[in-house]
Amino acid sequence: MAGNNTVDREHDWVVLECRDPIFSDHSSETAAEIFISVADISSWNLPFILTHQIVKVKINRTRLIEHSSYFQSLLCGSFSESSMLCISIQWNRDTFLHILRFIHGCHTEVTISTFLPICHAALYFGLERLVSECRDWFSDILVMEGLSSQVKLDDLIHFWKFGLEHAIDWISGLCISFVARNFMWACSCDTFVDLPYGFLATCVKHPNLTVDSERHLCEALLAWLHANMEPHGQTSSADSAEDGGSDKAKQMIMITHDWTSILDEVHANLLPLWFLMGKSRSHYFSEIAKQGIAASMTLLNKLSEDLNLIVDASDWRCMKIRMTKYSKKLDLSGCSQITSSVLLLSILHQTTSVSPLLLESIGQKSMDLECPRWLLGLSTLSFEGMVEVDVSKCSRLHLGAAMECFRKSFPFLRTVRMAYFLDFETKKLCQLIENYSSVCEVDLTVDFSPLTFPNVSVLFSESVNRPALKRYFDMSPCSGRSPIVSNLTKLTLEGRSDFSDLVFNHIAEFCVSLSFLNIRGCVSVSDSGIANLILRCRNLHSIIATDTAFGRNSASALCSRDLDSGFSKLEMDNKHIKLPDLYLQVLHIGGCTGVSEASLCEILSRGRMLKSLCLRNTFLVDHALFRFPGSSLEILDVSNTMISRDALSHMLNKNPGLRCLEAKGCNNLCPNQMKEVESSLPFSPHGKLFRVLGQDCKLEELSVGWGFSFFSLNSTGSGLRFLKAVNLGLGGSLGPEGLTLLCALCPLLESVTILFQVISDTSIMNLLGTLRNLQALSICYCIGDVSPLCLNHSVPNLRKLNLERVTPWMTNDDLTLLVQNFANLVELSLVGCMHLGVDSQQIISSGWPGLVSLHLEDCGAVTAEGTSFLFGCKALEHLLLRHNGPGIKKSFILDAASRLPMLRSISLDWCDAGEGDFDLPHFADKYSLSNVKISRCKLRKCTLDFYHVGAQKRPVHKETLVLVWNSSSLQRTVVKERIA
């Protein structure tokens, strides 16, 4: 009897012989096999065990059967293994040992790298509890904040494929849900284009698809299509920044894989006009883009006639703004077709089936949308994760209504960008500060006034007040209640000529936490107003005040605010007493001529913490730079100052982390032209500047002129290899050889600007052929042997092209070649192309429909027969037409403002007026215009014509009429200077 019990106990154990099917280590140090038991499972030495080719484990048969459905079937069924004492298992040894440890109650840690092996084994061997733990872990890990910094997109692709292949819906479903929620992160990954179509299509149709804007979704899908549907090395230049390809091959791929239908998920009516125009020549997106353009222009035209207009119920789905509970940023910038009604209806409950009666009700009261009392009666969705909103250039949006929508649906909003809204009154900023306590960053940038440039001679000036606007709520800063102290820390008011000392006083009173302030071009604020704000905002560490009245009072306030009360005036004036460092990281006061030499010296001597410094066009001298104690500068602009090489070398030597240096117009950098070559040599005492540039700095942006030559560039060696932008101006002497050397030393260049240099065909062809990342090219007022051959290079990445007085030979055929080689331009400037004809308009509008800036001057007969074709560039924001032929209609400015919804700036010349004059807009018909400049010429005899008694007269500039609008007035000014 005892013998039978012994046999039963022996049969309750089984040996599992695990062999790794892909184990290939046959070295002499690898043992053949090892025998272990689960009796001492807690003390297994896994690293040592895994050095063996075969692992034999003695384990209890009953426990296997109880915990694993696989072993239950194998050991209890009719399989031959049920009677065996040793069973062979073909599996990864490490994973299988973890499975056995889990069966015996040991903790099994699941990570990103072990999830699939463990989950696969748990599924195969039928360990339901371990499968459940894997599912819970995967669900938890995919909802963790910040996971996108740990998990890789290719891991999720691998997981999704595994779930699809093994019909594990919860794995593929969780992967799709995660990528849909974090689509902005996914499309920023290099492996985004490796997403399988099924994965991508399901994500795009997922109800929780979260993107910052419809444009980001469209760009991501187009990038995926370009990568997956184009033959290798053959793509369409109009589609992407690549070379032209084979249409037949594309069609064959499209027949095999009908993937372009995924673009139907894009709401084209919510795409920015500039984006739609730019993609109107895209191979995949052209039809959708054209439909979006037509719909947007139709809506804009109707809005011009009736501001109460809203979308029809039948069109609502395509106009619904895409937002989810996971949304953090809403980017509507550039969508001029967005109205307050569209925004409101997008935050209402059940907007997928908006009632026509509700639409009619909103339509009847759409002009009253800015009234909070009416908005309070609507039930809206709350997007608590939304922290940033950008509605810049949404010119048809009622800001009052938009702000109320933000307040109701985005309770934790922190950043608001409302750039290029001329109608944003100063009082609305006061309301924003008082009523939106969660907001900490506001951007109200508008176009820089053309009258802020120094030394402008004003011949006549008048101001016309804007007609009174309907008030929708009390905008007064003092509304009968105690004002709330704002949490605003970053405020950008760039270009706001309507903001006065009174507004700044209000900002200083309630924005006590303000740390960053950009008031560049705020010409209506006095030196005292700026000083008052600096004194009262104690946390202010970043000040951008270029081209303002920042002067003696502001500098004094800056230097005195951080002093303890124990410092007396006598101690402050005592040069032997060390004053504390200024709490200042950014200081931009370029063009502020009211700052004295002494003030600059004191500011710099206490600016140890400065990281960004702009002192262009100031009374900066060497002494001030030598007193600067800082070593953390990243940006330095000393353009048009009197500094010397020694002072600049001192700054560069002390700040090796400098990324951007601007030193154009500094005549003292080359004090003696006769010694220019000598001073540029590395062994010369004067050559220290360029040795520092080459050895100690890793510049990304460089702007220089006087003192910079071929020898200077050569002495830097490979020190400029990180350079991405270079601007070489007057006084520099790089030459064709230097330009070739520049391309060799700086392969990462993205922007190149060359002024007043000697160039050649070879150097320009080498530049275009070498710099594959080139995005902006400006060649202005250069001399040399340049022919059409120099532009016969395809540069699909190029976005900005500026050719001034360097291509007088350019014809319509050359312009057509330009369209083919630079297919993705958004900014174009041509000056002095005298052989261009009237057909060049059509070439430009059809070749570059997405242009946002166009500058044509002295270009033959471009406008001799009118300007009708230019209206095809519907996304234009800046337009300059001067001396191109007297065919421009009298109503052109009014027509352009109404037909080009994004147009903000227009410059003309009375010489081109077909009827001798232009109709000027006022307030009601200016649309998005912020400024208009019209030059007038006078005829002058050519004094160099010695061969004719009656010398030929030619037009020369006489004066410029400048119209500038802001939220409160229209400024009409006549200046002597020519303003572009």
ChimeraX attribute file (.defattr): number of C-alpha atoms within 10 A of each C-alpha:
attribute: neighborCount
match mode: 1-to-1
recipient: residues
	/A:1	5
	/A:2	6
	/A:3	7
	/A:4	9
	/A:5	10
	/A:6	10
	/A:7	10
	/A:8	10
	/A:9	10
	/A:10	13
	/A:11	15
	/A:12	13
	/A:13	17
	/A:14	21
	/A:15	20
	/A:16	17
	/A:17	20
	/A:18	22
	/A:19	20
	/A:20	16
	/A:21	11
	/A:22	9
	/A:23	13
	/A:24	8
	/A:25	12
	/A:26	11
	/A:27	7
	/A:28	7
	/A:29	9
	/A:30	12
	/A:31	15
	/A:32	12
	/A:33	16
	/A:34	16
	/A:35	14
	/A:36	15
	/A:37	13
	/A:38	15
	/A:39	12
	/A:40	8
	/A:41	15
	/A:42	11
	/A:43	8
	/A:44	15
	/A:45	9
	/A:46	12
	/A:47	9
	/A:48	9
	/A:49	19
	/A:50	17
	/A:51	16
	/A:52	20
	/A:53	19
	/A:54	19
	/A:55	22
	/A:56	19
	/A:57	21
	/A:58	17
	/A:59	19
	/A:60	18
	/A:61	18
	/A:62	16
	/A:63	15
	/A:64	20
	/A:65	16
	/A:66	12
	/A:67	19
	/A:68	20
	/A:69	17
	/A:70	16
	/A:71	20
	/A:72	19
	/A:73	14
	/A:74	17
	/A:75	21
	/A:76	13
	/A:77	12
	/A:78	10
	/A:79	11
	/A:80	9
	/A:81	16
	/A:82	17
	/A:83	15
	/A:84	12
	/A:85	15
	/A:86	16
	/A:87	17
	/A:88	12
	/A:89	16
	/A:90	12
	/A:91	17
	/A:92	16
	/A:93	23
	/A:94	16
	/A:95	17
	/A:96	21
	/A:97	20
	/A:98	18
	/A:99	20
	/A:100	17
	/A:101	17
	/A:102	18
	/A:103	19
	/A:104	17
	/A:105	9
	/A:106	13
	/A:107	10
	/A:108	15
	/A:109	12
	/A:110	16
	/A:111	13
	/A:112	14
	/A:113	10
	/A:114	11
	/A:115	16
	/A:116	19
	/A:117	15
	/A:118	23
	/A:119	21
	/A:120	17
	/A:121	19
	/A:122	23
	/A:123	18
	/A:124	12
	/A:125	18
	/A:126	17
	/A:127	20
	/A:128	14
	/A:129	14
	/A:130	20
	/A:131	17
	/A:132	13
	/A:133	14
	/A:134	22
	/A:135	17
	/A:136	11
	/A:137	15
	/A:138	19
	/A:139	16
	/A:140	10
	/A:141	14
	/A:142	17
	/A:143	13
	/A:144	9
	/A:145	8
	/A:146	9
	/A:147	11
	/A:148	15
	/A:149	8
	/A:150	8
	/A:151	14
	/A:152	14
	/A:153	21
	/A:154	16
	/A:155	14
	/A:156	20
	/A:157	21
	/A:158	15
	/A:159	19
	/A:160	24
	/A:161	18
	/A:162	17
	/A:163	20
	/A:164	16
	/A:165	11
	/A:166	12
	/A:167	11
	/A:168	14
	/A:169	14
	/A:170	15
	/A:171	22
	/A:172	22
	/A:173	16
	/A:174	20
	/A:175	25
	/A:176	26
	/A:177	19
	/A:178	20
	/A:179	26
	/A:180	24
	/A:181	22
	/A:182	18
	/A:183	24
	/A:184	18
	/A:185	15
	/A:186	21
	/A:187	22
	/A:188	10
	/A:189	13
	/A:190	10
	/A:191	14
	/A:192	21
	/A:193	20
	/A:194	15
	/A:195	20
	/A:196	14
	/A:197	16
	/A:198	11
	/A:199	19
	/A:200	21
	/A:201	18
	/A:202	16
	/A:203	22
	/A:204	22
	/A:205	12
	/A:206	15
	/A:207	14
	/A:208	22
	/A:209	24
	/A:210	26
	/A:211	25
	/A:212	20
	/A:213	21
	/A:214	22
	/A:215	21
	/A:216	16
	/A:217	21
	/A:218	21
	/A:219	14
	/A:220	18
	/A:221	23
	/A:222	23
	/A:223	15
	/A:224	20
	/A:225	19
	/A:226	19
	/A:227	16
	/A:228	18
	/A:229	20
	/A:230	19
	/A:231	15
	/A:232	9
	/A:233	10
	/A:234	15
	/A:235	22
	/A:236	22
	/A:237	23
	/A:238	24
	/A:239	25
	/A:240	20
	/A:241	17
	/A:242	18
	/A:243	17
	/A:244	18
	/A:245	16
	/A:246	13
	/A:247	15
	/A:248	9
	/A:249	14
	/A:250	18
	/A:251	13
	/A:252	11
	/A:253	16
	/A:254	14
	/A:255	10
	/A:256	10
	/A:257	12
	/A:258	10
	/A:259	17
	/A:260	14
	/A:261	9
	/A:262	18
	/A:263	19
	/A:264	11
	/A:265	15
	/A:266	17
	/A:267	20
	/A:268	24
	/A:269	27
	/A:270	24
	/A:271	26
	/A:272	25
	/A:273	26
	/A:274	23
	/A:275	20
	/A:276	28
	/A:277	24
	/A:278	25
	/A:279	26
	/A:280	25
	/A:281	23
	/A:282	19
	/A:283	18
	/A:284	20
	/A:285	18
	/A:286	18
	/A:287	14
	/A:288	20
	/A:289	23
	/A:290	17
	/A:291	15
	/A:292	22
	/A:293	23
	/A:294	13
	/A:295	15
	/A:296	23
	/A:297	20
	/A:298	13
	/A:299	18
	/A:300	22
	/A:301	15
	/A:302	14
	/A:303	16
	/A:304	15
	/A:305	9
	/A:306	10
	/A:307	14
	/A:308	18
	/A:309	20
	/A:310	23
	/A:311	18
	/A:312	14
	/A:313	18
	/A:314	10
	/A:315	10
	/A:316	19
	/A:317	16
	/A:318	15
	/A:319	20
	/A:320	19
	/A:321	22
	/A:322	20
	/A:323	21
	/A:324	19
	/A:325	14
	/A:326	16
	/A:327	21
	/A:328	19
	/A:329	19
	/A:330	21
	/A:331	18
	/A:332	23
	/A:333	21
	/A:334	21
	/A:335	24
	/A:336	25
	/A:337	26
	/A:338	28
	/A:339	25
	/A:340	23
	/A:341	23
	/A:342	17
	/A:343	18
	/A:344	23
	/A:345	24
	/A:346	23
	/A:347	24
	/A:348	16
	/A:349	14
	/A:350	12
	/A:351	16
	/A:352	13
	/A:353	11
	/A:354	18
	/A:355	12
	/A:356	12
	/A:357	10
	/A:358	12
	/A:359	19
	/A:360	16
	/A:361	11
	/A:362	19
	/A:363	19
	/A:364	13
	/A:365	15
	/A:366	21
	/A:367	17
	/A:368	17
	/A:369	23
	/A:370	22
	/A:371	17
	/A:372	17
	/A:373	11
	/A:374	11
	/A:375	17
	/A:376	12
	/A:377	8
	/A:378	13
	/A:379	12
	/A:380	19
	/A:381	16
	/A:382	19
	/A:383	21
	/A:384	16
	/A:385	16
	/A:386	23
	/A:387	19
	/A:388	21
	/A:389	22
	/A:390	21
	/A:391	23
	/A:392	23
	/A:393	25
	/A:394	25
	/A:395	25
	/A:396	20
	/A:397	21
	/A:398	19
	/A:399	22
	/A:400	22
	/A:401	24
	/A:402	19
	/A:403	20
	/A:404	20
	/A:405	23
	/A:406	22
	/A:407	16
	/A:408	19
	/A:409	19
	/A:410	23
	/A:411	18
	/A:412	19
	/A:413	24
	/A:414	19
	/A:415	20
	/A:416	23
	/A:417	19
	/A:418	22
	/A:419	23
	/A:420	24
	/A:421	23
	/A:422	22
	/A:423	16
	/A:424	20
	/A:425	16
	/A:426	18
	/A:427	16
	/A:428	18
	/A:429	18
	/A:430	19
	/A:431	20
	/A:432	19
	/A:433	25
	/A:434	19
	/A:435	17
	/A:436	21
	/A:437	17
	/A:438	18
	/A:439	22
	/A:440	20
	/A:441	19
	/A:442	24
	/A:443	19
	/A:444	21
	/A:445	22
	/A:446	23
	/A:447	21
	/A:448	19
	/A:449	21
	/A:450	17
	/A:451	18
	/A:452	17
	/A:453	12
	/A:454	11
	/A:455	8
	/A:456	14
	/A:457	12
	/A:458	14
	/A:459	13
	/A:460	11
	/A:461	13
	/A:462	10
	/A:463	14
	/A:464	13
	/A:465	13
	/A:466	15
	/A:467	10
	/A:468	7
	/A:469	8
	/A:470	6
	/A:471	10
	/A:472	14
	/A:473	12
	/A:474	11
	/A:475	16
	/A:476	11
	/A:477	19
	/A:478	12
	/A:479	10
	/A:480	7
	/A:481	7
	/A:482	9
	/A:483	15
	/A:484	13
	/A:485	15
	/A:486	22
	/A:487	20
	/A:488	25
	/A:489	18
	/A:490	20
	/A:491	21
	/A:492	20
	/A:493	20
	/A:494	24
	/A:495	25
	/A:496	27
	/A:497	25
	/A:498	19
	/A:499	21
	/A:500	17
	/A:501	17
	/A:502	12
	/A:503	18
	/A:504	18
	/A:505	16
	/A:506	16
	/A:507	21
	/A:508	21
	/A:509	16
	/A:510	20
	/A:511	24
	/A:512	19
	/A:513	18
	/A:514	26
	/A:515	18
	/A:516	20
	/A:517	20
	/A:518	21
	/A:519	24
	/A:520	24
	/A:521	26
	/A:522	24
	/A:523	20
	/A:524	15
	/A:525	22
	/A:526	19
	/A:527	18
	/A:528	17
	/A:529	21
	/A:530	26
	/A:531	19
	/A:532	20
	/A:533	23
	/A:534	25
	/A:535	19
	/A:536	19
	/A:537	20
	/A:538	17
	/A:539	17
	/A:540	23
	/A:541	19
	/A:542	21
	/A:543	21
	/A:544	23
	/A:545	23
	/A:546	23
	/A:547	23
	/A:548	25
	/A:549	25
	/A:550	25
	/A:551	20
	/A:552	20
	/A:553	20
	/A:554	24
	/A:555	21
	/A:556	17
	/A:557	18
	/A:558	23
	/A:559	23
	/A:560	18
	/A:561	16
	/A:562	16
	/A:563	15
	/A:564	10
	/A:565	8
	/A:566	7
	/A:567	11
	/A:568	11
	/A:569	9
	/A:570	8
	/A:571	13
	/A:572	15
	/A:573	9
	/A:574	11
	/A:575	9
	/A:576	8
	/A:577	9
	/A:578	11
	/A:579	19
	/A:580	14
	/A:581	18
	/A:582	21
	/A:583	20
	/A:584	21
	/A:585	19
	/A:586	22
	/A:587	20
	/A:588	22
	/A:589	25
	/A:590	24
	/A:591	23
	/A:592	22
	/A:593	20
	/A:594	19
	/A:595	22
	/A:596	15
	/A:597	15
	/A:598	14
	/A:599	22
	/A:600	20
	/A:601	20
	/A:602	17
	/A:603	21
	/A:604	21
	/A:605	22
	/A:606	21
	/A:607	25
	/A:608	20
	/A:609	18
	/A:610	25
	/A:611	21
	/A:612	22
	/A:613	23
	/A:614	22
	/A:615	22
	/A:616	25
	/A:617	22
	/A:618	22
	/A:619	21
	/A:620	23
	/A:621	18
	/A:622	17
	/A:623	16
	/A:624	20
	/A:625	20
	/A:626	17
	/A:627	17
	/A:628	20
	/A:629	18
	/A:630	17
	/A:631	19
	/A:632	17
	/A:633	23
	/A:634	17
	/A:635	20
	/A:636	22
	/A:637	21
	/A:638	23
	/A:639	24
	/A:640	21
	/A:641	22
	/A:642	17
	/A:643	22
	/A:644	18
	/A:645	21
	/A:646	18
	/A:647	19
	/A:648	19
	/A:649	21
	/A:650	17
	/A:651	23
	/A:652	22
	/A:653	20
	/A:654	18
	/A:655	20
	/A:656	19
	/A:657	18
	/A:658	25
	/A:659	19
	/A:660	22
	/A:661	22
	/A:662	21
	/A:663	24
	/A:664	26
	/A:665	23
	/A:666	25
	/A:667	20
	/A:668	15
	/A:669	27
	/A:670	21
	/A:671	15
	/A:672	11
	/A:673	12
	/A:674	9
	/A:675	11
	/A:676	20
	/A:677	16
	/A:678	15
	/A:679	25
	/A:680	26
	/A:681	19
	/A:682	18
	/A:683	12
	/A:684	11
	/A:685	12
	/A:686	21
	/A:687	23
	/A:688	22
	/A:689	26
	/A:690	26
	/A:691	24
	/A:692	21
	/A:693	24
	/A:694	21
	/A:695	16
	/A:696	17
	/A:697	21
	/A:698	19
	/A:699	24
	/A:700	19
	/A:701	21
	/A:702	21
	/A:703	19
	/A:704	22
	/A:705	26
	/A:706	22
	/A:707	25
	/A:708	23
	/A:709	21
	/A:710	19
	/A:711	20
	/A:712	26
	/A:713	24
	/A:714	19
	/A:715	23
	/A:716	20
	/A:717	15
	/A:718	16
	/A:719	21
	/A:720	24
	/A:721	20
	/A:722	18
	/A:723	22
	/A:724	20
	/A:725	21
	/A:726	23
	/A:727	18
	/A:728	24
	/A:729	22
	/A:730	19
	/A:731	22
	/A:732	23
	/A:733	21
	/A:734	24
	/A:735	17
	/A:736	19
	/A:737	14
	/A:738	20
	/A:739	24
	/A:740	18
	/A:741	18
	/A:742	21
	/A:743	20
	/A:744	16
	/A:745	20
	/A:746	21
	/A:747	19
	/A:748	20
	/A:749	26
	/A:750	20
	/A:751	21
	/A:752	21
	/A:753	17
	/A:754	23
	/A:755	19
	/A:756	17
	/A:757	22
	/A:758	20
	/A:759	22
	/A:760	20
	/A:761	17
	/A:762	17
	/A:763	21
	/A:764	20
	/A:765	16
	/A:766	18
	/A:767	24
	/A:768	20
	/A:769	17
	/A:770	18
	/A:771	19
	/A:772	17
	/A:773	18
	/A:774	24
	/A:775	20
	/A:776	19
	/A:777	19
	/A:778	17
	/A:779	21
	/A:780	20
	/A:781	17
	/A:782	19
	/A:783	14
	/A:784	13
	/A:785	12
	/A:786	19
	/A:787	16
	/A:788	16
	/A:789	12
	/A:790	18
	/A:791	20
	/A:792	17
	/A:793	18
	/A:794	21
	/A:795	27
	/A:796	25
	/A:797	20
	/A:798	24
	/A:799	19
	/A:800	20
	/A:801	19
	/A:802	19
	/A:803	21
	/A:804	22
	/A:805	18
	/A:806	22
	/A:807	22
	/A:808	20
	/A:809	14
	/A:810	19
	/A:811	19
	/A:812	18
	/A:813	13
	/A:814	17
	/A:815	18
	/A:816	15
	/A:817	17
	/A:818	21
	/A:819	18
	/A:820	19
	/A:821	20
	/A:822	25
	/A:823	27
	/A:824	27
	/A:825	26
	/A:826	20
	/A:827	20
	/A:828	19
	/A:829	17
	/A:830	21
	/A:831	23
	/A:832	22
	/A:833	25
	/A:834	19
	/A:835	16
	/A:836	23
	/A:837	19
	/A:838	20
	/A:839	14
	/A:840	22
	/A:841	21
	/A:842	17
	/A:843	19
	/A:844	22
	/A:845	17
	/A:846	17
	/A:847	23
	/A:848	26
	/A:849	27
	/A:850	26
	/A:851	28
	/A:852	22
	/A:853	20
	/A:854	22
	/A:855	20
	/A:856	21
	/A:857	23
	/A:858	21
	/A:859	25
	/A:860	23
	/A:861	21
	/A:862	28
	/A:863	29
	/A:864	18
	/A:865	16
	/A:866	20
	/A:867	19
	/A:868	14
	/A:869	17
	/A:870	22
	/A:871	17
	/A:872	21
	/A:873	24
	/A:874	24
	/A:875	26
	/A:876	27
	/A:877	20
	/A:878	19
	/A:879	21
	/A:880	19
	/A:881	23
	/A:882	24
	/A:883	23
	/A:884	27
	/A:885	23
	/A:886	21
	/A:887	19
	/A:888	27
	/A:889	21
	/A:890	17
	/A:891	15
	/A:892	18
	/A:893	22
	/A:894	18
	/A:895	15
	/A:896	23
	/A:897	20
	/A:898	19
	/A:899	19
	/A:900	21
	/A:901	25
	/A:902	26
	/A:903	24
	/A:904	22
	/A:905	20
	/A:906	23
	/A:907	21
	/A:908	26
	/A:909	24
	/A:910	19
	/A:911	22
	/A:912	24
	/A:913	23
	/A:914	18
	/A:915	14
	/A:916	13
	/A:917	15
	/A:918	20
	/A:919	12
	/A:920	14
	/A:921	16
	/A:922	14
	/A:923	15
	/A:924	8
	/A:925	15
	/A:926	21
	/A:927	22
	/A:928	25
	/A:929	30
	/A:930	23
	/A:931	24
	/A:932	23
	/A:933	21
	/A:934	23
	/A:935	23
	/A:936	18
	/A:937	16
	/A:938	12
	/A:939	12
	/A:940	13
	/A:941	13
	/A:942	13
	/A:943	9
	/A:944	8
	/A:945	12
	/A:946	9
	/A:947	7
	/A:948	7
	/A:949	7
	/A:950	10
	/A:951	14
	/A:952	13
	/A:953	13
	/A:954	11
	/A:955	14
	/A:956	12
	/A:957	15
	/A:958	14
	/A:959	20
	/A:960	25
	/A:961	23
	/A:962	21
	/A:963	25
	/A:964	22
	/A:965	26
	/A:966	26
	/A:967	18
	/A:968	21
	/A:969	16
	/A:970	19
	/A:971	16
	/A:972	17
	/A:973	18
	/A:974	19
	/A:975	19
	/A:976	17
	/A:977	17
	/A:978	16
	/A:979	17
	/A:980	15
